[in-house]
Amino acid sequence: MTETAPHHDGPVVERLDVSAYRIPTDLPGGDATLTWDATTLVLVEATAAGRTGLGFTYGSPATAPVIEQELADLVVRHDVFDVPAANDRMSRALRNAGRPGIAAGAVSAVDTALWDLKARLLDLPLVRLLGAAREEVAVYGSGGLTPYDDRQLEEQLRGWTEQGIDRVKIKAAESWGRREAHDLHRTALARRVAGDAAELYVDANGGYTRKQAVRMAAAMTDFGVTWREEPVSSDDLTGLREVNRTAADRHRST
C-alpha cells in the first residue's frame, strides 16, 4: 500500500523531477573489475516556494524509474524541513523492492536534493545547516584509472600536485588482480611523480584474493602506501579482517 505524505501548514515539496544523463568520459575508464567509456548521472530536482534543491547519484538509468514510481509520491507534499522523516518514509517503502543497490542510490539522490532544498530556503550553506566539526578538511586526488598509460597517469598526478594536493589515490588489481607487476609499476610511478612527501593511496576495488591482497600490501609498503582501499571485496568481511590483521601484525613487528 502506498503511504500518502501528510499536509503541513509550512512549506511542502511541490514537485520532484528526475532525469538521467549519459556522460562520455574524456578517456576510457576502468578499475580492477570494470571498464567504461561513459557514466550515467541521475539528477533529482526538488522544488518548493520558488526554490529548487539538487541531488544526484550515478549508476544505472533504472534508478530514475524507482524515484518516479516508488519515491516521488512519498516526498511531494511532505514538510520541506523534516528531511529525516522523508528519508525514513522512503526507506520503509522500499522494504519489498529491496533497499540495497539501485534503490539505495535512488533514496540517496532524493535525500540529497531535499537537504539542498532546505538549505536554499533557509539561505544557509549546507555546511552550516548540517554542522561542521572542523573548519577545514584535507582533500585527495582520486583517479589513476587502470586503462591510463604511464603518460596519462603522470599527467593526472602532476596536475594534482601542482595544485598543492599532497594526497593522491590510484587504482590497482587490474584485470581482477592478474597484472601484479603492472600494479607495482604504476604504484612506483605514482610515488615518483607525487614525491616522497605526498601520501599515496591505492584502491583495488575488491579485485584481489585474500592471500594476494596480503602479498601486494607488503610489496606496496616499499612505496609508502598508507591507505589500501577495498583490498578484497567489501562483502568479504572475513577477508577484510584477515588483511587488516596481517597488516597490523606487520606494523607491530617493524
Buried (B, 14 or more C-beta within 10 A) or exposed (E): EEEEBEEEEEBBBBEBBBEBEEEEEEEEBBBBBEEBEEEBBBBBBBBBEEBBBBBBBBBBBBBBBBBBEBBBBBBBBBBBBBBEEBBEBBBEBBEEEEBEEBBBBBBBBBBBBBBBBBBBBEEEEBEEBEEEEEEEEEEBBBBBBBBBEEEBBBEBBEEBBEEEBBBBBBBBBBBBBEBBEEBBEBBEBBBEBBEEEBBBBBBBBBBBBBEBBBBBBEBBBEBBBEEBBBBBBEEBEEBBEBBBEBBEEEEEEE
